[in-house]
Structure formats: C-alpha cells, structure tokens
C-alpha cells in the first residue's frame, strides 16, 4: 500500500503541471475562435510593403486589377482557413503560407461583369470556427473609350462602344443623351446599346464604379485604298476607308466628283470615272463634316506623270519590258482583261501560265530602272532612301481574268536579289481570286522580307537602301513561282500595267 501511495504522490505534481499548461496552449492557439481581419497588405518585403486596406471604405484606396498578385491578410485566428473570397470569387491557397496572425494568398481572376455586385469590395474569410467579412476596395481599373462601331447608325440601330474596363457601368451618355439600357461584354471591351433618336453634342461619358471616361464622337474620314488609281471613263471606282459619310466635297485627282454614293457604314464611296484626259493627276481628297482625308500619292498618273514610274509599257523612255521571259506583250486591248471595275485601252504585259508543277516558276524580266532615261528617273529621290520603308510602296494595276488559286507572284530588285522579296498572293484570302477588270495593287516596301524557308517569308527590310542601294535606281523583276510540293490548283492568266513607286505616308 505504501509503495502504491508513493507512486501516486510522485505523479501528482506532474499531473497538476500538465493541467496548468493546457489552458496556456489553448489560449495561445485560440483554435476555437472565429477569424479576425485587421488589414491587407501587398506581399513585398518591408519596408516596401503597401497597405491596401484597413477595413474602412471611407479612407481606404481603391486597388485596380490585381489578378495574380499576392497579398498578406493580417489578423487573428487565420491558420485554419477553409474558404477565402475576393469580391465573392473564391481563391485557391496554400495553408503552408498561413500563420495564426497572417495568411499569404493570391488574388484570383475576377470577371467583374459576372460577379455578385453585393459582394464587390469585400473579402470573406472562413474557418471551421466561423467567418468574417472585411472591406477591401479591390475592383476593375477605370474605364477607357477607344472607338465606336458605327457613328452614322440610324436611331434604334445596334451600336457598340469599344474600349476597356467597360463593366459595373453606373451611367452612360452618348452625344448628350442618357442611354437607359446597355450591355457590357464579359471581358469589358465593349458596351452595346441602341443609337438614340437625338443628340445634343459630341460628348460620350461612361461612369463605372472605378471612374469616368470621357470622349467625343469622332468620325474624321480615313482613306485606306482606291480600287483603280488609273481609271478610264465609265469605270466604277471605289474609295475605301472609314467614316466616308456626310461628304461636303470630293476630288479624284484634278476632277471634282459630285455624283457619288456612300456606303451605309461609310466604309467606301463609289462613283463612275470621268475621262482620264479631262482631269490632271493629283491626290484623292474627301471633306466631311468631321474633317478631311487626302492621299499622299496621286491618281491618274498614266497621263505623263513620270516621277517614280518604273514601267508603263508604252513606247518611250519608260517602256520597262526586256522582251524575253515567260510573259507576253499586249499591243492592243485584250477583251478578257476589261471589266466594270476597270478598263485598259493601252499596251501592257500579261501572264498566261498553265498549272504550275511543284517548284516550277515563270519569269518576267521587266528590268528597266530608267536611270538613263531623259530625264533620268528613279524609284525615289536619294534624299528619301532614309525614310521608313512603310512610307513608300510599289504600285501597279492588275487584271486577273480567270480564277487564280496557287502560286506566288514575287518581286525582287537586282540590288537585293533573293535576299529581300515581296510576295503577292491574293488568292490566300478567298477560294480563288479574280478581278472584274483592272484594279490597283499597293505593296508597301516594308513587305519586302528576307528568306527563311522560302523567298520573302522572313524579316522586313529596315532601310530602303537594302532594296535599292545608294542611288534609288535599280532594276527589278517579277516571278511567278509555286513554292508548294504539289501542283497549283489553277493557272495564272493576268495582265499588269503602270508599275511605279509612290509615297503612301
């Protein structure tokens, strides 16, 4: 009995010591208490850490974006989190980055156009012991307005305002008129609405939870291209671009055009060409109620304009044909090549190539650089060789009489050889390419590219002198080649005229 009593007396102090420690451990971990959040900071080593929220919506700053960023949640009882939501969107987390007083988590990808707006600007933190909601003004960046789908839409038509962060929209006015109904795209890049019946000004205003974007309705005309720069009388001509409506005046070279039609969206203006001999060469200029657009280059260059002329295939200094190769000379009009979009009643060259076998080619040695002409003529003045290559282009008229599918018409200069080549392959944009008569092709010199696997499929030239050398005068050639490992689907029956180099910017 005595020995057993001694044993019990021996363990009794140890039992009381353990009992004394238990409350202390429980108080230290406090695992049964609900979480408390006191602040949120950007996850950067001190002293560079940034305080993002103290839970006071009146004084806390709004933090835009944040997807993928790590933040530190500061508080108490945070170590056993089961769910953490930013603006109602749960985030995945690694419990190894948690401590009782802090938790390192990553901001999830938040699609603000789809969230529950009652949970915007909140952090919800949940553990087995409870949960808490903390104010955190995390939201989308301020809205940005970039463009409008159709400034000239009729009242009631669907229109789109394009930009960024066009979500959580609180108010939207267009032309001074408040728009009551609108729809934001999921990614916030567009705002759809119906064109209002009336507008009082040109102001656009979008107010979201993150700020206000202001812009003006701008429809300054843009000329992007011309269907035929050397048209003959009766040809149907199209000037392509944007905002080509509310036209107040229109000149095509030296001709004033009064009878024309604008497309409903303002993407083109069409008219019937007057006799080319009745007006001089000059730019195309369109004046609208919003501004003026004008081409840098001239049209109607076929009548005596020689600057930059490389070949007109007419008897004289700028003939440009070397009389050999796989092309033919048309001394009078070939009916196959004329059509409603363009006619050519002069001399020109043409290809009449059958289906090309794999790797086969047809050569067009146009040749003449006109450096010895009287007067001498070059691609461009020497002073312009330092211009950006995108500021200049090789331009010509083409007529493709039969559907063309397969093969590449590539252009090279004698100075650059195969080092830099421009490719012309319009059939790649359609099932088979065919024109309705003559049309103008404009190939910027920046389209001349180096060789990687095939000719002209590499890196663009960085200097015009890489193409033309130090004088701006150089001969050139065109070649039709099949780079494919199988025969082309069709042959190539096409005519070319009025090859020239023009400034486009």
C-alpha positions as CSV (number, residue, x, y, z in Angstrom):
1,X,0.0,0.0,0.0
2,X,2.8,2.3,0.9
3,X,4.6,1.8,-2.4
4,X,1.4,2.5,-4.4
5,X,0.7,5.6,-2.5
6,X,4.3,6.8,-3.1
7,X,3.8,6.3,-6.8
8,X,0.6,8.2,-6.8
9,X,2.2,11.0,-4.8
10,X,5.1,11.1,-7.3
11,X,2.9,11.6,-10.4
12,X,0.5,14.1,-8.7
13,X,2.8,17.2,-9.2
14,X,3.4,16.2,-12.8
15,X,-0.4,15.9,-13.4
16,X,-1.1,19.3,-12.0
17,X,1.8,20.8,-14.0
18,X,0.2,19.4,-17.2
19,X,-3.2,20.7,-16.3
20,X,-1.7,24.1,-15.8
21,X,-0.1,24.0,-19.2
22,X,-3.3,23.1,-21.1
23,X,-5.1,26.4,-20.7
24,X,-2.0,28.2,-21.8
25,X,-1.7,26.2,-25.0
26,X,-5.4,26.7,-25.8
27,X,-5.1,30.4,-25.2
28,X,-2.0,30.6,-27.5
29,X,-3.6,28.8,-30.5
30,X,-7.2,30.0,-29.8
31,X,-8.2,27.4,-32.4
32,X,-11.8,27.6,-31.4
33,X,-12.2,31.4,-32.1
34,X,-13.6,33.0,-35.3
35,X,-11.1,34.7,-37.6
36,X,-10.5,38.4,-37.4
37,X,-9.0,40.5,-40.2
38,X,-7.4,43.8,-39.4
39,X,-5.6,44.8,-42.6
40,X,-4.5,43.7,-46.1
41,X,-1.0,44.5,-47.4
42,X,0.8,43.9,-50.7
43,X,3.2,40.9,-50.4
44,X,6.6,42.7,-50.5
45,X,9.4,42.6,-48.0
46,X,9.3,45.5,-45.6
47,X,9.7,48.5,-45.8
48,X,8.4,48.3,-49.4
49,X,5.1,46.6,-48.4
50,X,2.0,48.6,-49.3
51,X,-1.0,48.9,-47.1
52,X,-4.1,48.1,-49.2
53,X,-6.9,48.1,-46.7
54,X,-7.6,48.8,-43.0
55,X,-11.3,47.9,-43.4
56,X,-12.5,51.5,-43.6
57,X,-14.2,52.1,-47.0
58,X,-14.2,55.9,-46.4
59,X,-10.4,56.1,-46.2
60,X,-9.0,53.0,-47.9
61,X,-7.8,53.5,-51.5
62,X,-9.3,51.6,-54.4
63,X,-7.0,48.9,-55.8
64,X,-7.4,48.2,-59.5
65,X,-6.8,44.8,-61.1
66,X,-4.6,42.7,-59.0
67,X,-5.2,39.3,-60.7
68,X,-2.3,37.0,-59.9
69,X,-0.8,39.3,-57.3
70,X,0.0,38.1,-53.8
71,X,-1.3,39.9,-50.7
72,X,-0.9,39.3,-47.0
73,X,-4.1,39.2,-44.8
74,X,-3.3,40.3,-41.3
75,X,-5.4,39.5,-38.3
76,X,-6.1,36.7,-35.8
77,X,-7.1,33.0,-35.9
78,X,-6.3,32.8,-39.7
79,X,-4.4,29.5,-39.7
80,X,-7.3,27.1,-40.5
81,X,-9.0,28.8,-43.4
82,X,-11.5,26.8,-45.5
83,X,-12.6,29.5,-47.9
84,X,-11.3,32.9,-48.9
85,X,-13.3,35.1,-51.3
86,X,-12.3,38.3,-53.1
87,X,-15.4,40.2,-54.3
88,X,-17.3,36.9,-54.0
89,X,-14.8,35.0,-56.1
90,X,-13.0,32.1,-54.2
91,X,-9.3,31.8,-54.4
92,X,-7.1,28.8,-54.1
93,X,-4.5,28.9,-51.3
94,X,-1.6,27.0,-49.7
95,X,-2.1,26.5,-46.0
96,X,1.7,26.3,-45.6
97,X,1.8,30.1,-46.1
98,X,-0.6,30.7,-43.2
99,X,0.1,31.5,-39.5
100,X,-2.3,32.5,-36.7
101,X,-1.8,36.2,-37.4
102,X,-1.2,36.2,-41.2
103,X,-2.1,34.5,-44.5
104,X,-0.4,34.9,-47.8
105,X,-2.9,34.4,-50.7
106,X,-3.1,35.1,-54.5
107,X,-5.8,37.4,-56.0
108,X,-8.0,35.2,-58.2
109,X,-9.0,36.0,-61.8
110,X,-12.1,38.2,-61.3
111,X,-14.5,38.7,-64.2
112,X,-16.2,41.8,-62.9
113,X,-19.1,41.7,-65.4
114,X,-20.3,38.4,-63.8
115,X,-19.8,38.9,-60.1
116,X,-22.5,39.4,-57.5
117,X,-22.2,43.2,-57.1
118,X,-23.4,42.9,-53.4
119,X,-20.1,41.3,-52.7
120,X,-18.0,43.9,-54.5
121,X,-15.2,45.4,-52.4
122,X,-15.3,42.7,-49.8
123,X,-13.0,40.0,-48.5
124,X,-14.8,37.0,-46.9
125,X,-12.6,34.8,-44.7
126,X,-14.0,31.5,-43.4
127,X,-12.6,28.9,-40.9
128,X,-14.2,25.9,-39.0
129,X,-14.7,28.3,-36.1
130,X,-16.6,31.0,-38.0
131,X,-16.2,33.7,-40.7
132,X,-15.8,37.4,-41.2
133,X,-16.3,39.9,-44.0
134,X,-13.8,42.7,-44.3
135,X,-13.9,45.8,-46.5
136,X,-11.4,45.6,-49.4
137,X,-11.8,48.0,-52.3
138,X,-10.5,45.7,-55.0
139,X,-12.1,46.5,-58.4
140,X,-11.6,46.9,-62.1
141,X,-9.4,49.7,-63.5
142,X,-11.0,52.9,-64.7
143,X,-12.9,52.7,-68.0
144,X,-11.3,53.5,-71.3
145,X,-13.1,54.5,-74.5
146,X,-11.4,53.6,-77.8
147,X,-13.8,53.6,-80.7
148,X,-17.4,53.4,-81.9
149,X,-18.7,50.7,-84.3
150,X,-20.9,53.0,-86.4
151,X,-21.1,56.7,-85.8
152,X,-23.6,57.0,-88.6
153,X,-26.0,54.4,-87.4
154,X,-29.7,55.2,-87.6
155,X,-31.8,55.7,-84.5
156,X,-32.6,52.3,-83.0
157,X,-29.7,50.5,-84.7
158,X,-27.4,48.4,-82.6
159,X,-24.1,50.2,-81.9
160,X,-21.0,49.2,-79.9
161,X,-18.7,51.4,-77.9
162,X,-15.3,49.7,-77.8
163,X,-12.6,50.2,-75.1
164,X,-11.5,48.5,-71.8
165,X,-13.0,48.0,-68.3
166,X,-16.5,48.9,-69.5
167,X,-18.0,47.0,-66.6
168,X,-20.0,47.9,-63.5
169,X,-21.4,50.8,-65.5
170,X,-23.5,53.2,-63.5
171,X,-24.3,55.8,-66.1
172,X,-23.7,56.1,-69.9
173,X,-24.5,59.1,-72.1
174,X,-23.9,59.4,-75.8
175,X,-24.0,62.7,-77.6
176,X,-25.5,64.3,-74.5
177,X,-28.4,61.7,-74.4
178,X,-28.6,59.4,-71.4
179,X,-28.7,55.7,-72.6
180,X,-31.1,53.8,-70.3
181,X,-30.2,50.3,-71.4
182,X,-26.8,48.9,-72.4
183,X,-24.9,45.6,-72.2
184,X,-21.3,45.1,-71.2
185,X,-19.3,42.3,-72.9
186,X,-18.0,39.6,-70.5
187,X,-14.4,40.9,-70.9
188,X,-15.4,44.6,-70.6
189,X,-14.1,45.5,-74.1
190,X,-17.4,46.7,-75.5
191,X,-20.7,48.3,-74.5
192,X,-23.7,47.5,-76.7
193,X,-26.6,50.0,-77.0
194,X,-29.2,51.3,-79.4
195,X,-28.4,54.6,-81.2
196,X,-30.6,57.3,-79.6
197,X,-33.0,59.3,-81.7
198,X,-31.4,62.7,-81.0
199,X,-28.0,64.0,-79.7
200,X,-27.3,67.5,-78.5
201,X,-23.4,67.4,-78.6
202,X,-20.5,65.1,-79.4
203,X,-19.7,64.1,-75.8
204,X,-19.5,60.4,-74.7
205,X,-19.4,59.7,-71.0
206,X,-19.2,56.3,-69.2
207,X,-19.2,56.2,-65.4
208,X,-18.4,53.0,-63.7
209,X,-17.7,52.0,-60.0
210,X,-14.0,52.7,-60.8
211,X,-14.2,56.1,-62.5
212,X,-15.4,58.1,-65.5
213,X,-14.2,58.0,-69.1
214,X,-14.9,61.0,-71.4
215,X,-14.5,61.1,-75.2
216,X,-16.0,62.8,-78.2
217,X,-17.8,61.4,-81.2
218,X,-15.1,61.5,-83.8
219,X,-15.7,60.5,-87.4
220,X,-12.7,62.1,-89.2
221,X,-12.6,60.4,-92.6
222,X,-9.9,57.9,-93.4
223,X,-8.9,56.8,-97.0
224,X,-7.4,53.3,-96.9
225,X,-7.3,52.4,-100.5
226,X,-8.6,53.0,-104.1
227,X,-9.9,50.3,-106.3
228,X,-8.3,51.7,-109.5
229,X,-5.9,54.7,-109.5
230,X,-5.7,54.9,-113.3
231,X,-9.3,54.5,-114.3
232,X,-10.8,55.1,-117.8
233,X,-14.1,56.8,-118.5
234,X,-17.1,54.7,-117.3
235,X,-15.1,52.5,-114.8
236,X,-16.8,52.0,-111.5
237,X,-14.3,53.3,-108.8
238,X,-14.4,52.7,-105.1
239,X,-12.5,54.7,-102.5
240,X,-12.2,52.5,-99.4
241,X,-11.8,53.7,-95.8
242,X,-13.7,54.7,-92.7
243,X,-16.3,57.4,-91.9
244,X,-16.8,58.3,-95.5
245,X,-20.2,59.9,-95.0
246,X,-21.6,63.4,-94.6
247,X,-19.3,64.3,-97.5
248,X,-19.1,68.0,-98.3
249,X,-16.6,67.8,-101.2
250,X,-14.8,65.1,-103.1
251,X,-12.0,65.3,-105.6
252,X,-10.3,62.5,-107.5
253,X,-7.1,63.8,-108.8
254,X,-8.0,67.0,-110.6
255,X,-11.6,66.0,-111.1
256,X,-14.4,67.3,-108.8
257,X,-16.8,64.4,-108.2
258,X,-20.4,65.5,-107.5
259,X,-22.2,62.3,-108.2
260,X,-21.2,59.6,-105.8
261,X,-22.7,57.0,-103.3
262,X,-21.5,56.5,-99.7
263,X,-22.0,53.0,-98.2
264,X,-24.4,52.8,-95.3
265,X,-21.5,52.3,-92.9
266,X,-19.2,54.8,-94.5
267,X,-16.7,52.2,-95.5
268,X,-16.5,53.2,-99.1
269,X,-17.5,55.8,-101.7
270,X,-18.3,54.8,-105.2
271,X,-18.6,56.8,-108.4
272,X,-18.2,56.5,-112.2
273,X,-14.8,57.7,-113.5
274,X,-14.7,60.6,-116.0
275,X,-12.5,60.6,-119.0
276,X,-8.9,60.4,-117.8
277,X,-7.9,63.0,-120.3
278,X,-10.3,65.5,-118.8
279,X,-8.5,66.0,-115.5
280,X,-5.0,66.2,-114.2
281,X,-3.1,63.9,-111.8
282,X,-3.4,64.6,-108.1
283,X,-4.4,63.2,-104.7
284,X,-7.8,62.0,-103.7
285,X,-9.4,64.3,-101.1
286,X,-12.6,63.9,-99.2
287,X,-14.0,66.6,-96.9
288,X,-16.8,65.7,-94.5
289,X,-18.5,67.4,-91.6
290,X,-15.9,65.8,-89.3
291,X,-12.7,66.6,-91.2
292,X,-10.6,66.0,-94.3
293,X,-8.8,62.9,-95.6
294,X,-6.3,63.0,-98.5
295,X,-3.9,60.5,-100.1
296,X,-0.2,61.3,-100.2
297,X,0.1,59.7,-103.6
298,X,-1.6,60.9,-106.9
299,X,-4.1,59.2,-109.1
300,X,-4.4,59.4,-112.9
301,X,-0.7,59.0,-113.2
302,X,-1.0,57.3,-116.7
303,X,-1.0,60.7,-118.5
304,X,2.5,61.9,-118.5
305,X,3.5,61.6,-114.8
306,X,7.0,60.1,-114.7
307,X,8.2,60.5,-111.1
308,X,8.7,57.0,-109.7
309,X,7.5,55.4,-112.9
310,X,9.1,52.1,-113.5
311,X,7.2,50.8,-116.5
312,X,4.2,51.9,-118.4
313,X,4.8,49.5,-121.4
314,X,4.2,52.4,-123.8
315,X,6.8,53.3,-126.5
316,X,9.3,55.7,-125.0
317,X,11.7,56.1,-122.1
318,X,9.6,54.2,-119.5
319,X,8.7,51.2,-121.6
320,X,10.1,48.8,-119.0
321,X,9.9,45.5,-120.8
322,X,13.0,43.4,-121.7
323,X,11.4,41.4,-124.5
324,X,12.1,37.9,-123.1
325,X,10.9,35.6,-120.3
326,X,7.6,33.9,-119.7
327,X,5.3,36.9,-120.3
328,X,3.6,38.4,-123.4
329,X,3.1,41.9,-124.7
330,X,-0.4,43.2,-125.5
331,X,-0.2,45.9,-128.2
332,X,-3.9,46.5,-128.1
333,X,-6.7,45.8,-125.6
334,X,-7.4,42.2,-124.8
335,X,-11.2,41.9,-124.0
336,X,-10.6,39.3,-121.3
337,X,-8.9,41.8,-119.1
338,X,-11.5,44.6,-119.2
339,X,-14.5,44.7,-116.8
340,X,-16.8,47.1,-115.0
341,X,-14.2,47.9,-112.3
342,X,-11.6,48.9,-114.8
343,X,-10.6,49.0,-118.5
344,X,-7.2,49.5,-120.2
345,X,-7.0,50.5,-123.8
346,X,-3.2,50.8,-124.0
347,X,-0.2,48.4,-124.1
348,X,0.6,46.1,-121.2
349,X,2.2,42.8,-120.3
350,X,0.4,39.6,-119.3
351,X,1.0,36.1,-117.9
352,X,-0.8,33.1,-119.5
353,X,0.7,30.4,-117.3
354,X,-0.9,26.9,-117.1
355,X,-1.0,24.9,-113.9
356,X,2.5,25.1,-112.3
357,X,4.2,21.9,-111.1
358,X,5.7,21.8,-107.7
359,X,8.7,24.2,-107.6
360,X,8.1,25.4,-111.1
361,X,8.3,29.2,-112.0
362,X,7.6,31.7,-114.7
363,X,9.9,34.7,-115.1
364,X,9.0,38.3,-116.0
365,X,12.2,40.4,-116.6
366,X,10.8,43.9,-116.5
367,X,14.2,45.2,-116.0
368,X,14.3,48.9,-116.8
369,X,15.4,51.1,-113.9
370,X,15.1,54.3,-116.0
371,X,18.3,55.7,-114.6
372,X,19.5,56.6,-118.1
373,X,16.1,58.0,-119.3
374,X,15.8,61.5,-120.5
375,X,15.1,62.9,-118.0
376,X,16.5,60.3,-115.6
377,X,14.1,58.6,-113.3
378,X,14.4,56.6,-110.1
379,X,12.3,54.7,-107.6
380,X,12.5,57.8,-105.4
381,X,14.9,60.7,-104.7
382,X,18.2,59.8,-102.9
383,X,17.1,62.0,-100.0
384,X,14.1,59.7,-99.3
385,X,16.2,56.5,-99.0
386,X,16.4,57.1,-95.3
387,X,12.6,57.2,-95.0
388,X,10.9,54.3,-93.2
389,X,10.2,51.5,-95.7
390,X,6.5,51.6,-94.7
391,X,6.2,55.2,-96.1
392,X,6.8,54.0,-99.7
393,X,5.1,51.3,-101.9
394,X,5.4,49.7,-105.3
395,X,2.0,50.2,-107.0
396,X,0.6,48.7,-110.2
397,X,-2.7,47.9,-111.9
398,X,-3.6,44.2,-112.4
399,X,-6.4,42.3,-114.1
400,X,-6.9,38.6,-113.3
401,X,-9.2,37.3,-116.0
402,X,-9.6,33.7,-114.7
403,X,-9.8,32.3,-111.1
404,X,-6.3,32.2,-109.6
405,X,-5.6,29.7,-106.8
406,X,-1.9,28.7,-106.1
407,X,1.5,30.2,-106.9
408,X,3.2,33.3,-105.7
409,X,3.9,36.4,-107.7
410,X,7.1,37.8,-106.0
411,X,9.1,40.9,-106.8
412,X,12.8,41.4,-106.4
413,X,15.4,44.1,-107.2
414,X,18.7,43.5,-108.8
415,X,20.5,45.0,-105.8
416,X,18.8,42.8,-103.2
417,X,18.3,39.7,-105.4
418,X,16.7,36.9,-103.4
419,X,17.8,38.5,-100.1
420,X,14.6,40.6,-99.9
421,X,11.4,39.8,-101.8
422,X,7.8,40.9,-101.7
423,X,5.0,38.3,-102.2
424,X,1.6,38.9,-103.8
425,X,-0.8,36.1,-103.1
426,X,-4.4,37.5,-103.0
427,X,-5.9,34.0,-103.5
428,X,-5.0,33.1,-100.0
429,X,-7.8,35.4,-98.8
430,X,-10.5,33.6,-100.8
431,X,-11.3,30.3,-102.6
432,X,-9.9,31.7,-105.9
433,X,-9.0,35.3,-106.8
434,X,-10.4,37.0,-109.8
435,X,-11.0,40.7,-110.7
436,X,-13.8,42.4,-112.5
437,X,-11.4,44.3,-114.7
438,X,-8.4,46.4,-113.7
439,X,-7.6,47.3,-110.1
440,X,-4.7,48.9,-108.2
441,X,-2.3,46.9,-106.0
442,X,-0.3,48.7,-103.4
443,X,2.6,46.8,-101.7
444,X,4.5,48.8,-99.0
445,X,8.3,48.4,-99.3
446,X,8.2,47.2,-95.7
447,X,6.6,44.0,-97.2
448,X,9.9,43.1,-98.7
449,X,11.2,40.4,-96.4
450,X,14.2,38.2,-96.1
451,X,14.4,34.5,-96.9
452,X,13.9,31.9,-94.2
453,X,12.3,28.8,-95.7
454,X,11.0,30.4,-98.9
455,X,11.5,33.7,-100.6
456,X,10.2,36.7,-98.8
457,X,8.8,34.9,-95.7
458,X,11.3,36.3,-93.1
459,X,12.1,39.7,-91.6
460,X,11.1,43.0,-93.2
461,X,13.8,45.4,-94.5
462,X,14.7,48.1,-92.0
463,X,16.1,50.5,-94.6
464,X,15.1,51.2,-98.2
465,X,18.7,51.2,-99.3
466,X,18.7,47.4,-98.5
467,X,16.4,47.1,-101.5
468,X,17.6,49.8,-103.9
469,X,21.2,50.5,-103.0
470,X,22.7,54.0,-102.5
471,X,21.1,55.8,-105.5
472,X,17.4,54.9,-105.5
473,X,17.8,53.4,-109.1
474,X,17.6,49.7,-109.6
475,X,16.2,47.2,-112.0
476,X,13.6,44.7,-110.7
477,X,11.8,41.6,-111.8
478,X,8.6,39.6,-111.1
479,X,8.5,35.8,-110.9
480,X,5.5,33.5,-110.6
481,X,6.6,30.5,-108.6
482,X,4.9,27.5,-107.0
483,X,6.5,27.0,-103.6
484,X,4.2,24.1,-102.8
485,X,5.0,20.4,-103.0
486,X,2.0,19.8,-105.3
487,X,0.8,21.4,-108.5
488,X,-1.2,24.7,-108.3
489,X,-5.0,24.3,-108.5
490,X,-5.2,26.7,-111.4
491,X,-3.1,28.5,-113.9
492,X,-2.4,32.3,-113.9
493,X,-4.0,34.5,-116.6
494,X,-3.4,38.1,-115.6
495,X,-2.3,41.4,-117.0
496,X,-0.1,44.1,-115.4
497,X,0.4,47.8,-116.2
498,X,1.7,51.1,-114.9
499,X,4.3,49.9,-112.4
500,X,5.5,52.7,-110.2
501,X,6.9,53.6,-106.7
502,X,4.8,56.0,-104.7
503,X,4.9,57.6,-101.3
504,X,2.0,56.4,-99.2
505,X,2.7,58.2,-95.8
